[in-house]
Amino acid sequence: MYKGKSILAIIPARGGSKGVKRKNVRPLLDKPLIAYTIEAALQVEFLDKIIVSTEDPEIADISKKYGAEVPFMRPGELASDDAKGIDVILHAMSWLEKNHTVYDLVMLLQPTSPLRKAYDIKNAIDILYEKKASAVVSVCEAEHSPLWMNVLNEDLCMKDFLRKDVLNKNRQEISKYYRINGAIYVSDWNYLIQNKGFFGEKTYAYIMPNERSIDIDTELDLKFAEFLMNTFHIQK
């Protein structure tokens, strides 16, 4: 509980994945990928409940081993490639409501963000209160400005590829852009239900550094995470 508010943390982890097979339980250095997120959450003393939503028995067993709760098994239709992440969160919230448990705040912690620290979670909650926000979403600085990007026609002609006001400008002269890094989402319980997501008029950003913002989606991401952890000792 934080300043009188109860907080539920949900870690969604399905068994299927395309970019990295069984990625939520793939070893990253000395432990399964999902373990890093569970351990970070457990270090935050004001999280009242930490649950994993999964349809996969192995993920459930590993999650319990590392200290998370698995109070239900996720329906198969919410574990498909087409299932939306928000529906997984709303399903978990609905299950808890049916079992007479409601929290003031709900936090989404994706297991594909293993370099997120416990203090990032704490800082996101602090911003929620400092800004009198209804939701906070973590972001990091974009590696490349979208102003340097465009679609290409089949003939590969680059006429009008860049806007005229961007041509011949140095990177330092262009506005800084941020991207969602997928590490932390936190929202007021009712705000999340009303918006069917974490984004709305009272959603604010928590800025994380790029070295803690890697989102595991490919084998290359796994290798890069290992490199960062070995080189800069970014570990839990």
N, C-alpha and C positions, 0 to 999 in steps of 0.2 A: 504494500500500500504506500502511496506517495501523496503527501499532503491531503490525506483523507480520501483519496481516490484508489479504488481497487483496479488492478491491471492484469489482464489476461494476455499471455504471449502464445501465439500460434505459429508453429513451424510446419509448413506444408511439404511433404516429401513423398512423391509417388515412386513406384518401382520402375516404371518405363521411362526411357529417355533416349533421344536419337543421337545427339551430338557426342555424348559420352555414355556408354552403356552402363546402367546401374550406378549412375554418377553419385547419387546420394549416399551410397555405402562404399564408393571407391576409396581406396587408401590415399590419403594425402600425408606424406611423411609417415608418421607413426600411428595414425588413427583414421577412422572413416570420415568422409567429408562432413556428414551431418553432425558429428561429435563436436566440431568447433563452434557451431552455432548454439548447441545445447549448453556447452560449457560457458560460453560468453553470457548466455541468459541466466544461468545459475549464479553467476558472479554478481548479478544485479539484485541486491537484497530486497528491493521494493516490488519485484514482480511476484504477484500472488500465486499465479498458476502458469506452468509451462507445459503445453501439450503439443504433441505431434499428430498431424492429420495424415494418415497413410492408409492404403489398401493392401500394403505389402507386409507379410508376416516377418520377414527378415529385418526390414527397416523398423518395424515395431519393436522387435526384440533388442536391436542395437540401441534404439532410442531409450528404452527402459534401462538398459545397462548403463547408459551415460547420465541417467537421472531425470529424464523427461517422463511425462505421463502420456499414455495412449488410451484414453477412456473409451474410444470407439474405433471401429475400422471404417474407413471412408468407402462409400458406394463406388462400384466399378465405373459407373458413368461419369463420376467426378475425377477419375484418374486417367482419362483418355487424353490423346494429343489435342483434342478439340475443347476440352474442359477449360473454362475460364477460372483464373485464379481467384477472382472475387467470389465466385460461386462456392469455391472450397472454403473460404473464410466464413461466408454467410451460413453455410451448412454447419460448420463447427459451432457458430454462435447459436443457431437454431437448436442444435442438439443440446447445448448447455441450458438454454432457456426451457426446453421441454423437461429437463432434469432439475429445474428450479434453481439454476445458477446464472446470475447476470453480473457483469462487471461494469465499472464506469468507463474504462478504457480498454481498447483491444489493440494489440501490437502484432504485426506480421514480420517475422524474421525468416527470410529465405535461407535454406541451407547451402545455397550456391554462393554465399558471401562469407567465406571462412576467415577473412582477414579483418572483419568488423570486430571491434573491441567492446568490452563491457562498458567502458566509459563513453563510447559512441551512443550506446543505448541510453545511458543516463543523460548525456547531453541533449539528445532528441526530446526526452521528457522535459528537461529544463526549459527548452525553447517553447514547448507546448504551453507552459505556464507563463513564461516571460512575455510571450506574444499574445497571451489570452486566446490562443488558437484552438481550433476544434480538431485539427489534424496536422501532423508533421511528416514529411517524406524526405529521405536522405538523397542528396545529389552530390556530384563532384564536377569539377571543371571538365568540359568536353575536350578530348584530345585534339580534335580538329573542328574548326568553325564550320557550321553548316553553310556559311556564306561562300565557302570554297567548294561547295558541292552542287551538283545538279544531275538531272537525268541526261542520258545520251540517246540520240536518234540512231536508227539502224546504220546510217551511213557514217557515224562517228564524228560528224561535223560539230565543232565546238563554237559555232556562231551563237552569241548570246548565252554562252555557258555561265559566265560570271556577270553579275550586275556591273554597270558602268561605275558606280560609286565604290566598288571594291577593287577594280582593276588597278594594278601596280601599287597596291597598299601593302605595307609590311604587316606581319602578324600582330605586332604590338599596337598597330593603329586601329585594329578591328575590335569591336566590343567582345567582352568575355562571355562565352556561353556555358551553360551547365546542362548536364544530363542526369536523368534518374539512374542511380547506381544499383538499385534493387536490394540494398542492405537492410533498411529500416523503414517501416511504415507504422505510424501509431495514430489512433483516432478515438474520439469520443464514441462510445458504443452506438448511440442513436444517430449521430452524424453519419457514421459509416452506413447504417441501414438506410437512412433517408437519401443519401447520395449514391448508394449502391457502389461505393468505392471510397477511396481516401481523398479524392480531389473535389474541392468546392471553394467557395468564397473565403473560407476561414482556414485554408490549408497553407502552411508555411514550410520553408526548406531548412534542412540541417545540412550544412556543407561538410563533406568528408574529403580527406586528401586522396589523391588517385591511388597511392600505394596501398590503401585499405579498401579500395572500391572495386576490386576485381570480381567479376561475376562469372562463375564457372559454367561454360556452355560447350566448350570444345576441349579436345586433348591439349591443344596449345595453351588454353587457359590454365589447365592443371599444371602444366610444366612451368608456366610463368609464376603461378602461385608458389610452387616449390622453390623457384629461384628467389622470389622475394623473401620467403620465410628463411631460407638458408643464408641469403646475403645480408639482409637487414634485420634478421631475427624478429620478424613480425609474426609472433606466435602468441597463443593464449598462455 
